[in-house]
Structures are given as structure tokens and as C-alpha cells.
Amino acid sequence: MFDLNKIVEPVLGLQGLEADLTEEERAIQEAAHGFARDVMRPLGATLDKMTAEEVVAPGSPLFEYLRQVHESGLLDLAAIAGMDNQQKARIMPIIFEELGWGDSGLAIAALASSFPAFAAHNTGDAEIIERFGSLPGCWLATQPDRGSDAADMDGSIVQPGTRQSRGNLYARVVGDEVIVQGQSSAWVSYAPLAQTALAYIPCDYGQGLEHENGRGLNHIGILIPLDLPGVSKGKPLEKLGQRPLPQGELFFNEVHVPKKYVIAEGDAAITSFLSALTFGNMEMAATFTGVARAAYEHALAYVHERKQGGTPIINHQSVQLRTFDLWQKVELSRAITQRVFAYNYSDKGPHLAASITSKTYVTETAFQVASEALQLFGGNGLTCEYPIEKLLRDARASMIEDGETNTLKLKAMHWLSRAYQRNH
């Protein structure tokens, strides 16, 4: 039982029902929030109205953002690497939620462009770190005619008697080189500006592309400098949401990559890819908790300002209930996000099933929150004069990027079913 002396207003933090932030965590949160408010929101709004080619053109506001996010130290690789697992589990969701609250496209641009550098530093190889550790890059896995098969590299959810599509981007190992041929999908984040790529692609090691299980394909994980002969880029993609995030396709015409740059081969490449996807899905949950919170906060402000029936609409009980539902969804999104961060950085994790649990729930919820928030705005929500329609578009994209929601759920349920069968 609680013994309350008086009825008071709830004490809320930036991220809602905060109970135990340390002084350091609160300082990081406030720094990230200030950066999101003062830098990301205005630049994101400007970039959202530009064409895809204008976003990546010299002089674009995107480069001002990238300069400032680098100077802020919020995504400093060395600082993150120096944290222990408990610090990472607590601090990283705080940072990514604030960045998502600022602008999800810009948040993902900063992270996606760092993936090759992360991978390079993880090798511990001085030559690879020197070549890739400080350059902006992209993470390449999807390609035309292969789609969501990229999230099922081991072929575990392929229908019996069938095989995955080969796609049209593949590699073959020849001596001390890896030769890459074909094209990626048009959805490779930061590809239009990337100088390197962390690529996970089907690979022929001399016995063909087919994996020995007969359902999946052999793969390779490799870092590719994008200044090599034979590499070219398509036009940046025009799209519905997250328009500040440049995306586009990469073409490889018999590109010879030193085998030295391979970070994983065979089954180890599948494990390496799942490791990257585990982190990416976990981060998406934190980012889109921020998007959901932004939509809720805009709606909360609007229902106190908008008058209907002679009074601010917050005084109508139906509006109170609908607005509370948004608050509740944001809190639940944050709770599952933080739980998965804690699990993945514990001695029980990490596991993609955990990250899928938060990523799919939060992105679906962020879209629901943005949609209902727009409904509370009424006709005003449909106009570009208010920020809510942008949040709806940004949230809609999240249910497809980093793995389409239903495909990810099938992948996670496969593991959950196997765990049940093992224990029973």
C-alpha cells in the first residue's frame, strides 16, 4: 500500500514516467533533446519539402545537420564503445528516442551512414579501420527480385519444396579478390552520399550460390569502397516519408574488391547480418518511440488550443479518452523498447527475436498514434502547415524499412516455436 499525504500532479520527465535517471543520463537526455529541438526539427522540416536530388546536392541543409550531429558527440563511436553493457542499455534508447522525436529520417541517416565504420572498428584490424573507420557509408542487403528474403538468409521460413529468389546482385570469390556484380534495391539508406558500403550479398565460393540446406543461399559480408572501378549510383529515391534520409540504388559492374575486406564468410556472414539487423531493429524501436511521442505531444497541444462547441476540445470526454490512448501507447512503446535494450545487453542476449518484438510493435504503434493524432487535428492535420502529416508519412515508412513487419514477425515466431518445442 502507498500512504499518500495529498493529491498532487504527476511528476513527468521528457520521456514520460521516468523514475530513476542518473545525473549523467539526464544530462545526456537534455543534450539530445536540445539538439533534436533546435537542429533536427527545423532542418528536417526544410528537407522534407525538397526534392530527393536537392537533399543530396552541395549546399543542402543535410550537410549542416551531419556536421552538427558529429560535433554534438551524441553518436560518437569511441564513446559508445567505451560504455559498459548496462550503460548502453540505459543511455542508447534515451538518445535514439530524442533523435526520433526530432526527425526520424535524420536520425536514421546518422546511424545508417555509420554502419560500415562500426563494422570496421569491430574487426580490430588496423588496415580496415584506417580504410573504412571514418568514412560515411551505407548498409546494403536488399536487392531487386529478392526483397524480404534478405531477412531470412538461412531460409528457415521458406515454404517446403521451394527456394529463395537468387536476386540479381551476387559475389564470387576468385583468388584473393571478391568480384561483385549486379544492383542493390533503391532503398539503401544513405547510398547516394556513401563512400563505403557494408554489404551482405549472395556469394559463390566455387560451388555455386545455393546453400547446402537447399533453401537459402551462401552469403558473404564485405566492406566495399565505393570509389572502385565499376561502381555507380542511381538517382536518389523520391518517396512518401523520411524524405530527409537519402536512399538510392548502387550498381556493381564486375567490381574487384580485395578479399582482405571480407568480414564474414558462409554461415558466419548470416550470423553477422543478423547481428546488424538485431541492432538496427532495436534502434528503430527507440527512434519510433520518439516519433510516437512527437505525434502525441502535438495532439496534446492542439486539443488544448482548438475550440469546438464553445470550448477547447480537450474538455470533451471523447477527446480526453482518445488523447489518453495516445499517451498510453507511447508509454508502452518506451517500455518494450527499454526492456529489449536491457535483454540484448544482458548475458541472455542479444537475439533478433527480441529486437523484432520491439521494432514491429513500436513502428505499428507509432503509425497508429500519428494517424489518431492527425484525426484529432481534423482537416488541419491534412495540411502541410501542421507537422502531424509529416509524422504520419515518416511512421508509415518504418513498417517496411529494416525488415517488413509481417516477415519479421514470421522470423521471430519461428524461433519462439522452436523454443517451445525444445522445452516440451
Phi, psi and omega per residue, in radians:
M1 nan 2.537 3.001
F2 -1.717 2.540 3.110
D3 -1.964 1.665 -3.088
L4 -1.569 2.274 3.112
N5 -1.461 -0.537 3.132
K6 -2.756 2.845 3.117
I7 -1.585 2.142 -3.110
V8 -2.231 2.963 3.064
E9 -1.277 2.587 3.092
P10 -1.123 2.489 3.090
V11 -1.590 1.956 -3.058
L12 -2.003 2.538 3.053
G13 -1.739 -3.057 3.082
L14 -0.956 -0.686 -3.110
Q15 -1.876 0.793 2.963
G16 1.316 -2.226 -3.022
L17 -1.380 1.159 3.129
E18 -1.436 2.300 -3.073
A19 -1.944 -0.613 -2.888
D20 -2.528 0.676 3.091
L21 -1.164 2.367 3.042
T22 -1.339 2.970 3.119
E23 -1.071 -0.691 3.123
E24 -1.142 -0.774 -3.128
E25 -1.116 -0.691 3.131
R26 -1.159 -0.661 3.119
A27 -1.134 -0.722 3.101
I28 -1.137 -0.749 3.126
Q29 -1.042 -0.809 -3.116
E30 -1.143 -0.649 3.102
A31 -1.146 -0.777 3.136
A32 -1.144 -0.695 -3.138
H33 -1.139 -0.765 3.113
G34 -1.081 -0.697 3.108
F35 -1.143 -0.755 3.136
A36 -1.106 -0.716 -3.101
R37 -1.250 -0.799 -2.968
D38 -1.558 -0.471 -3.086
V39 -1.917 -0.939 -2.968
M40 -1.237 -0.800 -3.073
R41 -1.093 -0.856 3.136
P42 -1.173 -0.701 3.126
L43 -1.203 -0.674 3.107
G44 -1.084 -0.722 3.123
A45 -1.116 -0.686 3.108
T46 -1.158 -0.821 -3.110
L47 -1.136 -0.573 -3.119
D48 -1.060 -0.487 -3.089
K49 -1.603 -0.042 -3.111
M50 -1.646 2.783 3.029
T51 -1.264 2.840 -3.138
A52 -1.060 -0.649 3.136
E53 -1.251 -0.599 3.087
E54 -1.166 -0.583 -3.128
V55 -1.083 -0.625 -3.086
V56 -1.740 0.001 -3.105
A57 -1.270 2.657 3.064
P58 -0.941 2.418 -3.119
G59 1.521 -0.021 3.127
S60 -1.113 2.560 3.052
P61 -1.047 -0.314 3.113
L62 -1.016 -0.652 -3.092
F63 -1.261 -0.532 3.045
E64 -1.153 -0.716 3.079
Y65 -1.076 -0.836 -3.101
L66 -1.072 -0.651 3.092
R67 -1.127 -0.791 -3.071
Q68 -1.254 -0.636 3.125
V69 -1.185 -0.582 3.067
H70 -1.154 -0.782 -3.129
E71 -1.187 -0.480 -3.109
S72 -1.175 -0.470 -3.108
G73 1.338 0.076 -3.088
L74 -1.145 -0.509 3.138
L75 -2.072 0.617 -3.130
D76 -1.196 2.087 -3.059
L77 -1.083 -0.756 -3.113
A78 -1.145 -0.708 3.136
A79 -1.132 -0.742 3.128
I80 -1.145 -0.750 3.136
A81 -1.093 -0.515 -3.115
G82 -1.387 -0.157 3.109
M83 -1.336 2.603 2.957
D84 -1.416 2.984 -3.031
N85 -1.082 -0.634 3.130
Q86 -1.145 -0.696 3.099
Q87 -1.130 -0.750 3.122
K88 -1.064 -0.754 -3.090
A89 -1.115 -0.510 -3.099
R90 -1.654 -0.701 -3.004
I91 -1.453 -0.694 -3.047
M92 -1.103 -0.748 3.086
P93 -1.132 -0.501 3.068
I94 -1.117 -0.839 -3.114
I95 -1.116 -0.862 -3.044
F96 -1.196 -0.542 3.064
E97 -1.132 -0.746 3.133
E98 -1.129 -0.708 3.127
L99 -1.154 -0.683 3.067
G100 -1.139 -0.652 3.059
W101 -1.069 -0.605 3.118
G102 -1.261 -1.008 3.088
D103 -2.967 2.046 -3.051
S104 -1.146 -0.684 3.140
G105 -1.086 -0.753 3.114
L106 -1.202 -0.643 3.104
A107 -1.069 -0.796 -3.117
I108 -1.220 -0.607 3.108
A109 -1.038 -0.771 -3.125
A110 -1.139 -0.692 -3.110
L111 -1.325 -0.845 -3.100
A112 -1.041 -0.653 -3.132
S113 -1.222 -0.225 -3.129
S114 -1.689 -0.149 -3.039
F115 -1.016 -0.807 3.110
P116 -1.078 -0.649 3.118
A117 -1.144 -0.739 3.056
F118 -0.972 -0.867 -3.106
A119 -1.082 -0.692 3.136
A120 -1.095 -0.811 -3.134
H121 -1.126 -0.583 -3.141
N122 -1.178 -0.400 3.121
T123 -1.231 -0.480 -3.070
G124 1.272 0.066 -3.114
D125 -1.523 2.074 -3.057
A126 -1.042 -0.693 -3.123
E127 -1.148 -0.750 -3.133
I128 -1.210 -0.687 3.102
I129 -1.105 -0.704 3.118
E130 -1.109 -0.681 -3.065
R131 -1.361 -0.649 -2.982
F132 -2.095 -0.205 -2.912
G133 -1.255 -0.228 -3.099
S134 -2.259 0.163 -3.095
L135 -1.767 2.524 3.047
P136 -1.199 2.435 -3.073
G137 -2.491 -2.849 3.119
C138 -2.551 2.883 -3.130
W139 -1.994 2.021 -2.980
L140 -1.983 2.109 3.049
A141 -2.496 -0.604 -3.089
T142 -1.522 2.669 -3.125
Q143 -2.689 2.815 3.120
P144 -1.037 2.563 3.079
D145 1.187 0.150 3.103
R146 -2.235 -0.688 2.969
G147 0.888 -2.182 -3.022
S148 -1.239 -0.148 3.030
D149 -1.031 -0.380 3.124
A150 -1.107 -0.477 3.123
A151 -1.462 -0.070 -3.121
D152 -2.267 0.964 -3.037
M153 -1.065 -0.504 3.140
D154 -1.492 -0.026 3.072
G155 1.242 0.387 -3.036
S156 -1.255 -0.385 3.140
I157 -1.969 0.315 3.056
V158 -1.251 2.435 3.137
Q159 -1.083 2.438 3.128
P160 -0.945 2.394 3.107
G161 1.426 0.041 3.128
T162 -2.104 3.024 3.133
R163 -2.343 2.740 3.064
Q164 -1.205 2.723 3.015
S165 -1.193 2.456 3.110
R166 -1.253 -0.508 -3.045
G167 1.312 -2.987 -3.129
N168 -2.229 0.291 3.034
L169 -2.140 2.159 -3.106
Y170 -2.650 2.950 3.107
A171 -2.258 2.769 2.995
R172 -2.424 2.469 -3.135
V173 -1.607 2.159 3.124
V174 -2.287 1.836 -3.131
G175 1.089 -2.185 -3.116
D176 -1.737 0.426 3.113
E177 -2.284 2.736 2.970
V178 -2.040 2.146 -3.099
I179 -1.806 2.160 -3.044
V180 -1.913 2.334 -3.074
Q181 -2.424 2.372 3.039
G182 2.077 -2.839 -3.093
Q183 -2.362 2.639 3.059
S184 -1.451 3.101 2.975
S185 -1.279 3.018 3.110
A186 -1.484 0.070 -3.018
W187 -1.826 0.326 -3.118
V188 -1.327 1.974 -3.067
S189 -1.152 2.263 3.116
Y190 1.270 0.085 -3.131
A191 -0.964 -0.685 -3.095
P192 -1.046 -0.428 -3.110
L193 -1.999 -0.019 -3.041
A194 -1.235 2.538 3.029
Q195 -1.838 -0.251 3.097
T196 -2.458 2.903 3.088
A197 -2.426 2.388 2.912
L198 -1.675 1.883 -2.975
A199 -1.991 2.343 2.993
Y200 -2.081 1.910 -3.005
I201 -2.446 2.702 3.061
P202 -0.992 2.513 -3.051
C203 -2.474 2.432 3.044
D204 -1.754 1.951 3.126
Y205 -1.592 0.100 -3.134
G206 2.201 -0.223 3.125
Q207 -2.061 0.298 3.132
G208 1.707 3.066 -3.093
L209 -1.459 -0.433 -3.029
E210 -1.175 2.331 3.032
H211 -1.267 2.714 -3.100
E212 -1.125 -0.331 3.097
N213 -1.326 -0.133 3.057
G214 1.343 0.011 -3.082
R215 -2.072 -0.704 3.127
G216 -1.739 -2.981 3.132
L217 -2.098 2.683 2.961
N218 -1.189 2.561 -3.106
H219 -2.316 2.906 3.040
I220 -2.430 2.527 3.004
G221 -1.925 2.153 -3.008
I222 -2.564 2.523 3.023
L223 -1.621 2.219 -3.049
I224 -2.110 2.087 2.977
P225 -1.204 2.278 -3.073
L226 -1.539 0.153 3.019
D227 -1.721 0.146 3.125
L228 -1.277 2.625 3.072
P229 -1.015 2.391 3.108
G230 1.732 -0.140 3.111
V231 -1.632 2.327 3.037
S232 -2.502 2.900 -3.080
K233 -2.170 2.553 3.022
G234 -1.472 -3.110 3.107
K235 -1.257 2.562 3.054
P236 -1.067 2.541 -2.972
L237 -1.423 2.285 2.963
E238 -1.460 2.275 -3.002
K239 -2.597 3.026 -3.049
L240 -1.257 -0.925 -3.016
G241 -2.229 3.033 -3.110
Q242 0.870 0.806 -3.071
R243 -1.180 -0.438 3.034
P244 -1.198 -0.218 3.115
L245 -1.599 1.917 3.124
P246 -1.247 2.318 3.075
Q247 -2.344 2.617 -3.124
G248 -3.064 3.129 -3.076
E249 -1.802 2.725 3.093
L250 -2.108 2.439 3.127
F251 -2.011 2.406 -3.141
F252 -2.215 2.043 -3.134
N253 -1.964 1.576 -3.124
E254 0.902 0.978 -3.106
V255 -1.477 2.146 -3.103
H256 -1.649 1.985 -3.112
V257 -1.971 2.283 3.097
P258 -0.991 2.364 3.136
K259 -1.095 -0.326 3.072
K260 -0.972 -0.487 -3.051
Y261 -1.529 0.056 3.068
V262 -1.265 2.276 3.106
I263 -1.842 -0.277 3.119
A264 -2.846 2.463 3.137
E265 -2.177 2.654 3.031
G266 1.022 -2.346 -3.131
D267 -1.090 -0.516 3.110
A268 -1.135 -0.491 3.095
A269 -1.210 -0.648 3.089
I270 -1.129 -0.780 3.113
T271 -1.081 -0.717 3.132
S272 -1.117 -0.742 3.114
F273 -1.103 -0.783 3.141
L274 -1.099 -0.553 3.072
S275 -1.114 -0.786 3.127
A276 -1.139 -0.709 -3.136
L277 -1.198 -0.596 3.095
T278 -1.070 -0.776 3.095
F279 -1.186 -0.777 -3.103
G280 -1.080 -0.769 3.123
N281 -1.122 -0.699 3.122
M282 -1.095 -0.748 3.131
E283 -1.182 -0.634 3.107
M284 -1.054 -0.668 3.132
A285 -1.084 -0.767 3.127
A286 -1.152 -0.752 -3.122
T287 -1.067 -0.758 -3.057
F288 -1.512 -0.187 2.826
T289 -1.099 -0.703 3.083
G290 -1.103 -0.681 3.111
V291 -1.144 -0.782 3.110
A292 -1.061 -0.739 3.127
R293 -1.109 -0.710 3.114
A294 -1.062 -0.754 3.137
A295 -1.119 -0.757 3.104
Y296 -1.053 -0.786 -3.087
E297 -1.149 -0.680 3.071
H298 -1.103 -0.739 3.133
A299 -1.149 -0.718 -3.135
L300 -1.052 -0.746 3.120
A301 -1.163 -0.728 -3.061
Y302 -1.155 -0.717 -3.081
V303 -1.227 -0.290 3.033
H304 -1.497 -0.303 -3.107
E305 -1.723 -0.707 -3.040
R306 -1.279 2.255 3.120
K307 -1.846 2.403 3.082
Q308 -2.652 2.358 -3.074
G309 1.188 0.497 3.074
G310 1.426 0.147 -3.086
T311 -2.670 2.695 3.014
P312 -0.933 2.403 -2.989
I313 -1.155 -0.264 3.054
I314 -1.070 -0.375 -3.129
N315 -1.369 -0.158 3.053
H316 -1.475 2.283 -3.060
Q317 -1.048 -0.644 -3.135
S318 -1.079 -0.676 3.125
V319 -1.207 -0.683 3.086
Q320 -1.032 -0.789 -3.136
L321 -1.133 -0.769 -3.111
R322 -1.148 -0.671 -3.136
T323 -1.235 -0.671 3.083
F324 -1.092 -0.663 3.100
D325 -1.016 -0.659 3.099
L326 -1.124 -0.830 3.104
W327 -0.961 -0.815 -3.085
Q328 -1.103 -0.737 3.141
K329 -1.109 -0.671 3.104
V330 -1.128 -0.785 3.136
E331 -1.086 -0.722 3.115
L332 -1.163 -0.648 3.084
S333 -1.089 -0.772 3.135
R334 -1.137 -0.699 -3.107
A335 -1.096 -0.812 -3.114
I336 -1.225 -0.583 3.085
T337 -1.085 -0.864 -3.105
Q338 -1.180 -0.604 3.097
R339 -1.102 -0.722 -3.132
V340 -1.237 -0.688 3.039
F341 -1.013 -0.794 -3.134
A342 -1.089 -0.718 3.128
Y343 -1.140 -0.844 -3.064
N344 -1.151 -0.465 3.111
Y345 -1.740 0.237 3.054
S346 -1.695 3.102 3.126
D347 -1.292 -0.084 3.073
K348 -1.581 -0.360 -3.067
G349 -1.932 -2.959 -0.038
P350 -1.460 2.826 3.033
H351 -2.611 2.455 -3.118
L352 -1.102 -0.562 3.134
A353 -1.026 -0.649 3.105
A354 -1.154 -0.842 -3.109
S355 -1.114 -0.671 3.090
I356 -1.079 -0.672 -3.133
T357 -0.996 -0.776 -3.136
S358 -1.389 -0.715 -3.069
K359 -1.096 -0.809 -3.082
T360 -1.224 -0.719 3.142
Y361 -1.131 -0.832 -3.033
V362 -1.210 -0.726 -3.117
T363 -1.174 -0.702 3.058
E364 -1.101 -0.724 -3.127
T365 -1.184 -0.692 3.113
A366 -1.047 -0.700 3.098
F367 -1.152 -0.724 3.102
Q368 -1.083 -0.774 -3.128
V369 -1.125 -0.781 3.139
A370 -1.122 -0.671 -3.137
S371 -1.168 -0.785 3.138
E372 -1.225 -0.604 3.077
A373 -1.094 -0.745 3.097
L374 -1.069 -0.669 3.122
Q375 -1.078 -0.648 3.096
L376 -1.160 -0.511 3.072
F377 -1.289 -0.334 -3.071
G378 1.147 -2.520 -3.117
G379 -1.035 -0.560 3.129
N380 -1.051 -0.521 -3.122
G381 -1.157 -0.369 -3.123
L382 -1.451 -0.199 -3.082
T383 -1.598 2.715 3.105
C384 -1.360 -0.046 3.108
E385 -1.284 -0.363 3.113
Y386 -1.977 2.611 -3.025
P387 -1.384 -0.120 -2.965
I388 -1.217 -0.582 -3.131
E389 -1.174 -0.565 3.071
K390 -1.153 -0.728 3.123
L391 -1.102 -0.649 3.096
L392 -1.105 -0.785 3.132
R393 -1.132 -0.744 -3.137
D394 -1.099 -0.755 -3.123
A395 -1.171 -0.610 -3.132
R396 -1.069 -0.678 -3.135
A397 -1.140 -0.496 -3.018
S398 -1.172 -0.367 -3.114
M399 -1.432 -0.015 3.101
I400 -2.045 -0.696 -3.080
E401 -1.238 2.674 -3.081
D402 1.008 0.548 3.127
G403 1.891 2.086 3.104
E404 -1.089 2.414 -2.954
T405 -0.917 -0.870 -3.058
N406 -1.189 -0.651 3.086
T407 -1.112 -0.750 3.110
L408 -1.083 -0.739 3.135
K409 -1.086 -0.711 3.099
L410 -1.074 -0.717 3.134
K411 -1.099 -0.802 -3.127
A412 -1.158 -0.705 -3.117
M413 -1.147 -0.529 3.073
H414 -1.029 -0.783 3.132
W415 -1.206 -0.702 -3.136
L416 -1.122 -0.678 3.103
S417 -1.145 -0.741 3.107
R418 -1.101 -0.669 3.105
A419 -1.116 -0.711 3.109
Y420 -1.104 -0.818 -3.117
Q421 -1.102 -0.625 3.137
R422 -1.170 -0.634 -3.073
N423 -1.539 -0.130 -3.119
H424 -2.231 nan nan
